[in-house]
């Protein structure tokens, strides 16, 4: 099917989708919210695809087959009824019409599968236990000398290894390391002898692993320095900000004092670092505006006495003049942000300007993982050695002392026949005695058990089969014929009109429908049209890409990953940074609640339509964040390309370079 990539401009795709799917409107704008889970009905795999497409097991495809009958669903090339076959008598068991009554055995017997069995198990007699279809003695096989290991009689002392060795894995293993020739040492991690001398690299390089790495850092363009942590060339000058602003991350930030309503002044509490607009004769204490009571202990109207103080609730936060930015969360400053800038051929990368040219390495070296790697490999100075994992490894195996042989990881004894004392013999694991394990009279040893010669006995009138006693009685059905599981009725199931029985399902007689421009072939809708990129987009690595940057709506500014607007409005009362606070004291009007010494509206502050109030930031926030063109996604201050259930592209406008590698799984 035709493959659809998310980064294609949706406005250009609309005419195609209109003609092919009949589900999209030309005025509709597609966003990442339109990327929805799509389940492939054949494999049950789920991937994220744009609305109007379907996951076909490989990609998000147009030309989705549909079923004209609303009571059927498309699956694997067929329109299958959502209703199972119907039995007018009995019930449908997935294969046939069967009786609602279970098959039964005559009392006192019970049914197990296709036969009737006795309630009594086969009997083995005293001292024996039923083990499958045989009788097992409750006593294990016995040995005259040694012990029974489940298979044979074993010498009690175990194998005897020579001095300097120990029993391991069925043999005697040398305890000390094997020998290496002069100038070499044994490496127990790789079980080889390695040279004591490190591999040799050219003078201007250092040996590291299997590579020679240039001592000098990669070379950067003039006016830049190599930054090891960033792995790139960084300009000597930081990002520039207009006069009167300070750089903070990638932004230029300036602050100014907010303003208060007439008759009030901004008062800041140093302890809480918060501020509010208080009457001119009062101060802010982090909770309320206050002043001392007069000599008679009286307080002005609109305040409440608290000890020797008069306190006032409902104190508004100051506001910021138009163009001066957004009020800080503590209500003490108006914060204005704009993007910092770098010179030509540089991009802002946090607190630095990063070159778009990148570092280079001298001839004969290549830039790999922020290092200049020499084309020449390290050389081993000892003969008969080779380079492996940064070491010069001997071609010969380590040497073992006489009577021992190197098996690839250790020195093992050559003659294992002397490990066990007579009359026991070595079987590769233990010392086995020649005697056979003994079982009680009337039993024989088998598989480490003593089994009774006679079979288990069943009650009269029954026959033993494995671990049950079977009764020669037929299983009967009230209706139908017993098939070994159910009572099958001589009734044919029926399917809804327009469907037929196929593989025990009701399947539509007609083929699935395809949208215009598609033909039904090979159990799928096959497109007859070619695909290309719309104007303003270029095919790059098989995708249509754009170089637009994220923007926020007018009247807002981008702050990190959000679009920040002004303060929310309160229907009643005044906004205190987190809530709508009433001017009333202690008696609260209807619809308000007393919170501490304040009357607080039960409703949250109201933001303009489409916005949400963020209590932590104390401002209105656009929940969708900065906007990117269709087919792109805002991430960490940039517009990146989106594709189905994952994002894995590297594309930037001219003069810029990629700084985000992968966003896989975030869609």
VMD Tcl script that draws the C-alpha trace (Angstrom):
set ca {
  {0.00 0.00 0.00}
  {1.02 3.63 -0.34}
  {3.19 4.62 2.64}
  {2.25 7.85 4.44}
  {4.85 9.70 6.57}
  {3.68 11.99 9.37}
  {5.99 14.80 8.29}
  {4.10 15.38 5.04}
  {2.17 18.65 5.03}
  {-1.40 17.73 5.88}
  {-2.87 20.62 3.95}
  {-1.34 19.15 0.80}
  {-2.57 15.67 1.66}
  {-6.15 16.73 2.28}
  {-7.27 16.55 -1.39}
  {-5.78 13.08 -1.69}
  {-7.36 11.91 1.52}
  {-10.70 13.47 0.58}
  {-10.80 11.48 -2.62}
  {-9.52 8.27 -1.11}
  {-10.96 8.04 2.38}
  {-14.08 10.26 2.53}
  {-13.22 10.98 6.18}
  {-11.16 14.20 6.15}
  {-12.32 17.81 5.84}
  {-10.34 20.33 3.75}
  {-10.55 22.93 6.54}
  {-9.23 20.53 9.18}
  {-5.73 21.12 10.60}
  {-3.90 17.99 11.71}
  {-1.71 18.04 14.83}
  {0.06 15.41 16.92}
  {-3.29 14.88 18.65}
  {-4.43 13.27 15.39}
  {-1.80 10.55 15.75}
  {-3.74 7.65 17.23}
  {-3.05 3.95 17.96}
  {-3.85 1.73 14.98}
  {-4.17 -2.05 15.36}
  {-3.34 -4.39 12.52}
  {-6.23 -6.91 12.56}
  {-4.10 -9.72 11.14}
  {-1.20 -9.59 13.63}
  {-2.80 -7.61 16.52}
  {0.29 -5.34 16.50}
  {-0.37 -1.71 17.47}
  {1.45 1.33 16.03}
  {0.71 5.07 16.09}
  {-0.68 6.33 12.76}
  {-2.42 9.52 11.52}
  {-6.21 9.42 11.50}
  {-7.43 8.19 8.15}
  {-4.61 5.66 7.85}
  {-4.15 2.15 9.20}
  {-1.14 0.12 10.29}
  {-0.78 -2.69 7.75}
  {1.94 -4.57 9.64}
  {4.77 -2.52 8.08}
  {3.73 1.14 7.80}
  {0.78 3.55 8.06}
  {-1.17 3.04 4.84}
  {-3.92 4.76 2.93}
  {-6.56 2.81 1.04}
  {-8.10 1.12 4.06}
  {-10.47 -1.71 3.09}
  {-13.98 -1.32 4.50}
  {-17.00 -3.55 4.87}
  {-20.37 -2.38 3.54}
  {-22.26 -4.44 6.12}
  {-22.15 -2.49 9.43}
  {-22.35 -5.78 11.37}
  {-19.05 -7.04 9.94}
  {-15.41 -6.14 10.64}
  {-12.47 -6.28 8.28}
  {-9.77 -8.83 9.19}
  {-7.08 -10.40 7.03}
  {-8.82 -9.87 3.72}
  {-12.34 -10.83 4.86}
  {-15.43 -9.11 6.26}
  {-16.24 -11.18 9.34}
  {-19.55 -10.91 11.15}
  {-19.43 -9.52 14.68}
  {-22.05 -12.10 15.58}
  {-21.14 -15.81 15.78}
  {-23.16 -18.51 14.03}
  {-26.55 -19.06 15.70}
  {-27.92 -22.44 16.81}
  {-31.72 -22.54 17.02}
  {-31.32 -25.58 19.25}
  {-28.49 -25.96 21.79}
  {-25.45 -23.65 21.77}
  {-22.49 -22.85 19.52}
  {-19.15 -24.15 20.92}
  {-17.01 -22.56 18.23}
  {-17.21 -25.58 15.93}
  {-20.73 -27.03 16.03}
  {-24.16 -26.86 17.65}
  {-24.03 -28.83 20.91}
  {-26.50 -29.65 23.66}
  {-26.71 -27.37 26.67}
  {-26.67 -30.54 28.84}
  {-23.26 -32.12 29.55}
  {-22.52 -35.77 28.68}
  {-23.00 -38.03 31.73}
  {-21.83 -41.42 33.09}
  {-24.10 -43.82 34.97}
  {-23.80 -43.49 38.78}
  {-21.57 -43.93 40.76}
  {-19.03 -43.27 38.02}
  {-17.76 -39.91 36.78}
  {-16.64 -38.69 33.39}
  {-13.03 -37.84 32.56}
  {-12.75 -36.73 28.98}
  {-14.17 -39.41 26.66}
  {-14.44 -42.24 29.27}
  {-16.15 -43.11 32.56}
  {-13.87 -43.77 35.53}
  {-14.25 -45.17 39.05}
  {-13.99 -42.92 42.08}
  {-11.46 -45.38 43.51}
  {-7.81 -45.05 42.35}
  {-5.74 -48.13 41.42}
  {-4.44 -49.79 44.63}
  {-0.76 -50.67 45.21}
  {-1.00 -52.19 48.69}
  {0.85 -51.29 51.91}
  {4.41 -49.94 51.59}
  {3.86 -48.76 48.01}
  {2.70 -45.58 46.31}
  {1.06 -45.16 42.90}
  {3.61 -43.52 40.58}
  {1.91 -42.88 37.26}
  {0.83 -46.33 36.10}
  {3.19 -48.38 38.35}
  {3.64 -49.03 42.08}
  {6.76 -47.54 43.70}
  {8.26 -48.77 46.96}
  {8.37 -46.20 49.73}
  {12.03 -47.22 50.32}
  {14.76 -46.18 47.81}
  {17.41 -48.63 46.50}
  {20.11 -49.51 49.08}
  {23.94 -49.87 48.82}
  {26.16 -52.17 50.99}
  {28.99 -49.61 50.78}
  {28.73 -45.92 49.94}
  {25.46 -44.20 49.13}
  {22.85 -44.28 46.35}
  {22.98 -41.13 44.15}
  {19.76 -41.85 42.27}
  {21.51 -43.96 39.63}
  {24.32 -46.01 41.19}
  {26.29 -46.76 44.38}
  {28.93 -44.06 44.94}
  {32.20 -44.37 46.92}
  {31.73 -42.26 50.06}
  {35.12 -40.53 49.98}
  {34.82 -39.01 46.51}
  {37.70 -38.57 44.00}
  {41.23 -38.04 45.36}
  {43.15 -35.26 43.51}
  {46.97 -34.89 43.66}
  {48.48 -32.08 45.73}
  {48.14 -28.68 44.02}
  {44.87 -29.61 42.30}
  {41.21 -29.77 43.25}
  {38.13 -31.68 41.98}
  {36.17 -29.46 39.59}
  {33.59 -30.43 36.99}
  {34.37 -34.14 37.10}
  {38.17 -33.87 36.94}
  {41.20 -32.56 38.84}
  {42.13 -28.97 37.99}
  {45.45 -27.23 38.74}
  {44.93 -24.61 41.44}
  {47.66 -22.17 40.36}
  {47.76 -20.29 37.04}
  {49.42 -21.95 34.03}
  {52.93 -20.89 32.95}
  {53.78 -18.26 30.31}
  {57.12 -17.70 28.60}
  {59.47 -14.91 29.71}
  {58.07 -11.39 29.21}
  {54.47 -12.55 29.36}
  {51.82 -12.88 32.06}
  {48.67 -14.99 32.33}
  {45.37 -13.10 31.95}
  {42.63 -15.09 33.73}
  {39.88 -13.03 32.05}
  {40.73 -14.22 28.53}
  {42.61 -17.44 29.51}
  {45.65 -16.40 27.47}
  {49.25 -15.27 27.92}
  {49.70 -11.56 27.15}
  {52.83 -9.49 26.58}
  {54.11 -7.33 29.43}
  {54.85 -4.60 26.85}
  {51.97 -2.43 25.63}
  {51.25 -2.15 21.87}
  {53.21 0.61 20.08}
  {51.53 3.64 18.43}
  {53.00 6.58 16.41}
  {54.68 9.26 18.55}
  {51.87 11.81 18.19}
  {49.24 9.31 19.33}
  {48.43 7.30 22.44}
  {47.39 3.66 22.62}
  {43.82 3.03 23.74}
  {42.17 -0.33 23.15}
  {42.72 -1.44 19.56}
  {43.26 2.14 18.31}
  {45.86 4.87 18.22}
  {44.29 8.19 19.25}
  {45.80 11.57 18.41}
  {47.13 13.37 21.50}
  {45.84 16.73 20.23}
  {42.15 17.61 20.27}
  {40.17 17.92 17.03}
  {40.84 21.21 15.22}
  {38.21 23.96 15.35}
  {37.61 26.94 13.03}
  {39.19 30.29 13.89}
  {37.48 32.04 16.79}
  {36.30 28.79 18.37}
  {37.65 26.39 20.98}
  {37.20 22.64 21.34}
  {34.79 21.74 24.14}
  {35.31 18.15 25.30}
  {32.02 17.96 27.23}
  {29.94 19.30 24.33}
  {31.97 17.43 21.72}
  {31.97 20.45 19.43}
  {33.57 23.77 18.57}
  {32.36 26.60 20.80}
  {32.69 30.32 19.99}
  {34.93 32.49 22.15}
  {31.98 34.81 22.74}
  {28.76 33.69 24.47}
  {25.31 34.33 22.95}
  {24.64 38.07 22.70}
  {21.76 39.89 24.33}
  {20.43 43.43 23.81}
  {21.56 46.17 26.19}
  {19.77 45.97 29.51}
  {19.17 42.21 29.38}
  {21.04 39.26 30.86}
  {21.57 35.81 29.29}
  {19.71 32.97 31.01}
  {20.03 29.60 29.21}
  {19.02 30.43 25.61}
  {17.06 33.58 26.50}
  {17.84 37.23 27.10}
  {16.03 38.28 30.27}
  {15.24 41.74 31.57}
  {13.22 42.75 34.58}
  {11.30 45.85 35.65}
  {9.13 46.84 38.58}
  {5.41 46.02 38.34}
  {2.74 48.61 39.09}
  {-0.05 48.74 41.69}
  {-3.51 50.30 41.65}
  {-3.86 53.90 42.90}
  {-3.85 54.11 46.67}
  {-1.60 51.06 47.05}
  {2.14 50.41 46.88}
  {4.18 47.29 46.18}
  {5.38 45.80 49.47}
  {7.90 42.93 49.45}
  {8.38 40.48 52.31}
  {12.12 39.54 52.48}
  {11.45 36.32 54.39}
  {9.14 34.77 51.76}
  {10.49 36.81 48.79}
  {6.91 37.61 47.74}
  {5.15 40.90 47.12}
  {1.60 42.32 47.06}
  {-0.08 45.69 46.57}
  {-0.91 47.00 50.07}
  {-2.52 50.28 51.19}
  {0.12 52.98 51.61}
  {0.11 52.70 55.42}
  {0.43 48.89 55.46}
  {3.15 46.30 54.70}
  {3.11 42.73 53.31}
  {4.23 39.89 55.66}
  {4.05 37.04 53.16}
  {0.42 36.28 54.04}
  {-1.51 39.56 54.50}
  {-1.06 43.32 54.57}
  {-0.68 44.66 58.14}
  {-0.23 47.73 60.32}
  {-0.29 48.43 64.04}
  {-3.61 49.13 65.73}
  {-4.11 52.71 67.00}
  {-3.64 53.73 70.63}
  {-7.18 52.60 71.47}
  {-6.59 49.22 69.82}
  {-8.92 50.02 66.90}
  {-8.38 48.91 63.29}
  {-9.47 50.63 60.05}
  {-12.53 49.39 58.21}
  {-11.81 46.38 55.97}
  {-9.18 44.98 58.32}
  {-9.32 42.51 61.19}
  {-7.49 42.76 64.48}
  {-4.88 40.08 65.18}
  {-3.25 40.81 68.55}
  {-1.69 44.27 68.33}
  {-1.88 44.26 64.53}
  {-4.54 45.11 61.96}
  {-4.49 42.70 59.00}
  {-6.16 42.94 55.61}
  {-7.02 40.07 53.25}
  {-7.69 40.17 49.51}
  {-4.53 42.02 48.54}
  {-3.99 41.96 44.76}
  {-0.75 41.15 43.00}
  {0.85 43.95 40.98}
  {0.52 43.95 37.19}
  {2.97 44.38 34.33}
  {2.53 47.18 31.75}
  {2.04 46.05 28.17}
  {5.32 44.92 26.61}
  {7.17 44.61 29.92}
  {6.84 40.84 30.13}
  {5.19 38.46 32.57}
  {4.88 38.87 36.32}
  {7.31 36.61 38.20}
  {5.76 33.83 40.35}
  {6.70 35.71 43.55}
  {4.94 38.85 42.26}
  {7.98 41.12 42.65}
  {9.24 41.65 39.07}
  {8.07 41.85 35.46}
  {10.18 39.36 33.50}
  {10.71 39.85 29.75}
  {12.35 37.12 27.65}
  {13.65 36.99 24.09}
  {15.98 34.62 22.28}
  {19.73 35.26 22.46}
  {21.65 35.42 19.16}
  {24.96 34.14 17.83}
  {27.06 35.23 14.88}
  {26.92 33.79 11.37}
  {27.63 30.04 11.17}
  {26.82 29.63 14.88}
  {23.72 28.44 16.73}
  {22.66 29.04 20.33}
  {23.23 25.91 22.40}
  {22.36 26.72 26.01}
  {24.91 29.21 27.37}
  {27.30 28.93 24.39}
  {27.43 29.54 20.63}
  {28.15 26.30 18.79}
  {29.76 26.25 15.36}
  {27.77 24.68 12.56}
  {31.00 23.73 10.77}
  {32.17 21.19 13.34}
  {35.70 20.05 14.19}
  {38.19 18.41 11.80}
  {41.11 16.02 12.15}
  {44.56 16.04 10.42}
  {45.19 13.83 7.36}
  {45.63 10.19 8.29}
  {43.08 10.41 11.10}
  {39.30 10.29 11.32}
  {36.91 12.00 13.76}
  {35.17 9.27 15.78}
  {33.39 9.87 19.10}
  {34.96 13.35 19.43}
  {38.50 11.97 18.99}
  {40.95 11.85 16.09}
  {41.60 8.15 15.43}
  {44.75 7.25 13.47}
  {44.48 5.08 10.37}
  {47.42 3.09 11.77}
  {46.65 0.31 14.23}
  {48.75 -0.40 17.36}
  {51.66 -2.80 16.68}
  {52.76 -5.68 18.89}
  {56.53 -5.67 19.56}
  {56.81 -9.33 20.64}
  {56.94 -12.03 17.95}
  {54.12 -14.57 17.70}
  {51.58 -12.23 19.31}
  {48.45 -10.55 17.98}
  {46.36 -7.52 19.04}
  {43.18 -8.34 20.94}
  {41.21 -6.03 23.26}
  {44.15 -3.63 23.49}
  {46.67 -6.31 24.49}
  {49.31 -8.32 22.63}
  {48.13 -11.91 23.07}
  {50.40 -14.93 22.57}
  {49.47 -17.29 19.75}
  {50.61 -20.30 21.83}
  {48.44 -21.70 24.62}
  {49.51 -21.32 28.25}
  {51.79 -24.13 29.46}
  {50.76 -26.74 32.06}
  {53.08 -28.79 34.31}
  {53.73 -32.49 33.56}
  {50.68 -34.78 33.90}
  {48.34 -31.87 33.07}
  {46.86 -30.66 29.76}
  {45.42 -27.25 28.78}
  {41.70 -27.62 27.92}
  {41.16 -24.02 26.79}
  {40.45 -22.50 30.19}
  {42.46 -24.50 32.75}
  {45.06 -27.23 33.33}
  {43.33 -30.62 33.85}
  {44.89 -33.92 34.93}
  {45.76 -36.39 32.15}
  {45.16 -39.73 33.89}
  {41.76 -39.83 35.54}
  {41.91 -43.57 36.20}
  {43.90 -43.02 39.41}
  {41.35 -40.61 40.95}
  {39.21 -43.33 42.58}
  {40.34 -46.05 45.04}
  {39.74 -49.72 44.15}
  {37.26 -51.15 43.46}
  {35.47 -47.90 42.43}
  {35.91 -46.36 38.96}
  {35.74 -42.78 37.66}
  {32.65 -41.98 35.53}
  {33.66 -38.38 34.84}
  {31.80 -37.04 37.86}
  {32.00 -39.49 40.77}
  {33.65 -42.72 41.94}
  {31.15 -45.49 41.14}
  {31.14 -48.77 43.09}
  {30.78 -52.03 41.09}
  {27.82 -53.32 43.13}
  {24.25 -52.84 41.88}
  {21.75 -51.04 44.14}
  {19.45 -53.50 45.97}
  {15.63 -53.33 46.10}
  {13.18 -55.15 48.45}
  {11.94 -58.60 47.45}
  {9.27 -58.44 44.74}
  {10.59 -55.17 43.29}
  {13.17 -54.23 40.66}
  {15.35 -51.07 40.36}
  {14.35 -48.67 37.57}
  {15.09 -44.97 37.13}
  {16.37 -44.70 40.71}
  {13.24 -46.31 42.19}
  {12.17 -49.75 43.39}
  {9.12 -50.69 41.30}
  {6.65 -53.45 42.15}
  {6.58 -56.33 39.68}
  {2.77 -56.58 39.73}
  {0.60 -53.71 38.37}
  {-1.82 -51.64 40.49}
  {-5.17 -53.31 41.10}
  {-8.57 -51.84 40.17}
  {-11.99 -52.69 41.66}
  {-13.99 -55.49 40.08}
  {-15.74 -54.44 36.88}
  {-13.13 -51.82 35.99}
  {-9.99 -51.84 33.85}
  {-6.79 -49.96 34.74}
  {-5.48 -47.41 32.27}
  {-2.46 -45.43 33.47}
  {-3.49 -43.92 36.83}
  {-7.29 -44.44 36.66}
  {-9.75 -47.29 36.69}
  {-11.97 -47.17 33.59}
  {-15.54 -48.46 33.55}
  {-16.84 -50.16 30.44}
  {-19.96 -48.00 30.45}
  {-21.01 -45.72 27.56}
  {-21.29 -41.95 28.05}
  {-24.82 -40.83 27.24}
  {-26.39 -37.61 25.97}
  {-29.89 -36.32 26.61}
  {-29.76 -34.95 23.05}
  {-27.32 -35.47 20.22}
  {-24.29 -37.71 19.85}
  {-21.19 -37.76 22.10}
  {-18.06 -36.82 20.12}
  {-15.53 -37.26 22.92}
  {-16.16 -33.78 24.36}
  {-19.71 -32.52 23.77}
  {-23.13 -33.77 22.80}
  {-23.29 -32.69 19.14}
  {-26.75 -31.95 17.76}
  {-27.79 -32.72 14.21}
  {-28.48 -29.01 13.66}
  {-26.78 -26.71 11.16}
  {-25.84 -23.25 12.47}
  {-27.12 -20.20 10.63}
  {-25.35 -16.95 9.73}
  {-26.80 -13.45 9.23}
  {-28.07 -12.55 5.78}
  {-25.26 -11.87 3.31}
  {-22.74 -14.06 5.18}
  {-21.71 -17.70 5.05}
  {-19.92 -20.22 7.31}
  {-16.16 -20.26 6.71}
  {-13.68 -21.70 9.21}
  {-16.37 -21.68 11.91}
  {-17.07 -17.94 11.39}
  {-19.72 -15.98 9.54}
  {-17.95 -14.32 6.61}
  {-19.44 -11.84 4.11}
  {-20.12 -13.25 0.67}
  {-18.84 -10.07 -1.04}
  {-15.23 -8.83 -1.03}
  {-14.29 -5.82 1.14}
  {-14.79 -2.37 -0.44}
  {-11.88 -0.11 -1.46}
  {-11.94 3.73 -1.62}
  {-11.77 5.47 -5.02}
  {-8.33 5.17 -6.61}
  {-7.73 1.71 -5.11}
  {-8.34 -1.79 -6.44}
  {-8.88 -4.97 -4.40}
  {-5.93 -7.23 -5.20}
  {-4.22 -9.90 -3.19}
  {-6.43 -9.41 -0.12}
  {-5.68 -5.67 0.12}
  {-6.51 -2.30 -1.48}
  {-3.73 -1.36 -3.90}
  {-3.26 2.33 -4.85}
  {-3.08 3.36 -8.48}
  {-1.52 6.79 -7.79}
  {2.05 8.09 -7.37}
  {3.09 10.15 -4.35}
  {5.28 13.30 -4.33}
  {6.10 16.22 -2.01}
  {3.91 19.37 -1.98}
  {5.32 22.84 -2.84}
  {7.64 24.23 -0.16}
  {8.87 20.80 0.87}
  {11.82 18.78 -0.37}
  {12.31 15.03 -0.55}
  {15.17 14.24 1.84}
  {16.06 10.69 2.88}
  {12.68 9.61 1.53}
  {10.75 12.21 3.55}
  {9.17 15.63 2.90}
  {10.78 18.13 5.30}
  {10.28 21.79 6.37}
  {12.60 24.30 8.12}
  {10.00 26.31 10.06}
  {10.63 27.18 13.74}
  {8.18 27.02 16.68}
  {6.12 30.14 17.43}
  {3.70 31.19 20.15}
  {0.37 33.02 19.61}
  {0.38 36.83 19.54}
  {0.47 38.37 22.99}
  {2.45 35.49 24.48}
  {6.12 34.60 24.77}
  {7.90 31.26 24.71}
  {9.28 30.22 28.08}
  {11.02 26.85 27.83}
  {8.48 24.42 26.44}
  {5.42 26.63 27.11}
  {3.69 29.71 25.75}
  {3.23 32.18 28.63}
  {0.40 34.75 28.62}
  {-0.83 37.31 31.14}
  {-2.45 36.88 34.53}
  {-5.87 35.17 34.65}
  {-9.00 37.13 35.54}
  {-11.18 36.47 38.58}
  {-14.95 36.62 38.22}
  {-15.13 37.84 41.83}
  {-12.34 38.98 44.17}
  {-8.68 39.50 43.30}
  {-6.01 37.15 42.00}
  {-3.26 36.57 44.61}
  {-0.95 34.48 42.43}
  {-2.69 31.16 42.95}
  {-6.34 31.82 43.79}
  {-9.16 34.34 43.53}
  {-9.14 35.98 46.98}
  {-12.22 37.78 48.30}
  {-12.08 41.22 49.96}
  {-14.56 40.08 52.62}
  {-13.49 39.28 56.19}
  {-14.25 36.51 58.33}
  {-17.90 36.10 57.17}
  {-17.62 34.64 53.68}
  {-20.29 35.30 51.01}
  {-22.09 32.46 49.29}
  {-19.82 30.60 46.88}
  {-16.68 31.37 48.87}
  {-14.82 29.41 51.53}
  {-12.64 30.48 54.45}
  {-9.03 29.42 53.95}
  {-6.80 30.45 56.84}
  {-7.62 34.14 57.32}
  {-8.87 34.56 53.76}
  {-12.11 34.03 51.88}
  {-11.23 32.11 48.72}
  {-13.47 31.54 45.71}
  {-14.23 27.87 45.20}
  {-13.72 28.29 41.47}
  {-10.21 28.45 40.00}
  {-9.08 31.64 38.23}
  {-10.47 31.92 34.70}
  {-8.15 32.07 31.71}
  {-9.01 33.12 28.18}
  {-10.62 30.34 26.08}
  {-8.22 27.52 25.22}
  {-5.80 28.36 28.04}
  {-5.23 26.67 31.44}
  {-4.18 28.15 34.75}
  {-0.91 26.76 36.18}
  {-0.89 27.18 39.97}
  {2.85 26.53 40.21}
  {3.71 29.29 37.73}
  {0.84 31.58 38.77}
  {-0.10 32.40 35.19}
  {-2.17 31.26 32.20}
  {-0.48 28.61 30.06}
  {-1.31 27.36 26.59}
  {-1.68 23.57 27.18}
  {-0.61 22.76 23.64}
  {2.73 24.60 24.06}
  {4.56 26.38 21.24}
  {3.17 25.51 17.81}
  {5.10 23.88 14.98}
  {3.97 23.35 11.35}
  {1.94 20.26 10.59}
  {3.97 17.07 10.69}
  {6.47 18.57 13.13}
  {6.70 18.48 16.93}
  {8.01 20.97 19.52}
  {10.83 19.46 21.61}
  {13.37 21.23 23.85}
  {13.06 24.56 22.05}
  {13.06 23.22 18.48}
  {10.66 21.91 15.84}
  {11.52 18.29 15.09}
  {9.99 15.92 12.58}
  {7.36 13.38 13.62}
  {6.82 10.01 11.95}
  {4.22 7.47 13.05}
  {5.04 5.89 16.41}
  {8.59 7.24 16.55}
  {10.76 10.22 15.62}
  {14.28 9.64 14.40}
  {15.34 12.38 12.00}
  {18.11 14.96 11.80}
  {17.08 18.04 9.83}
  {17.60 21.75 10.35}
  {17.28 24.86 8.13}
  {20.42 26.09 6.33}
  {23.23 27.44 8.59}
  {21.99 25.30 11.49}
  {22.87 21.84 12.74}
  {21.14 19.01 14.60}
  {21.39 19.06 18.39}
  {18.62 16.50 19.21}
  {19.44 12.98 18.09}
  {16.36 10.94 18.81}
  {12.93 11.21 20.33}
  {11.96 7.60 19.83}
  {8.89 6.56 21.77}
  {7.76 10.06 22.75}
  {4.97 10.26 20.24}
}
mol new
graphics top color blue
foreach p $ca { graphics top sphere $p radius 0.5 }
foreach p [lrange $ca 0 end-1] q [lrange $ca 1 end] { graphics top cylinder $p $q radius 0.2 }
display resetview
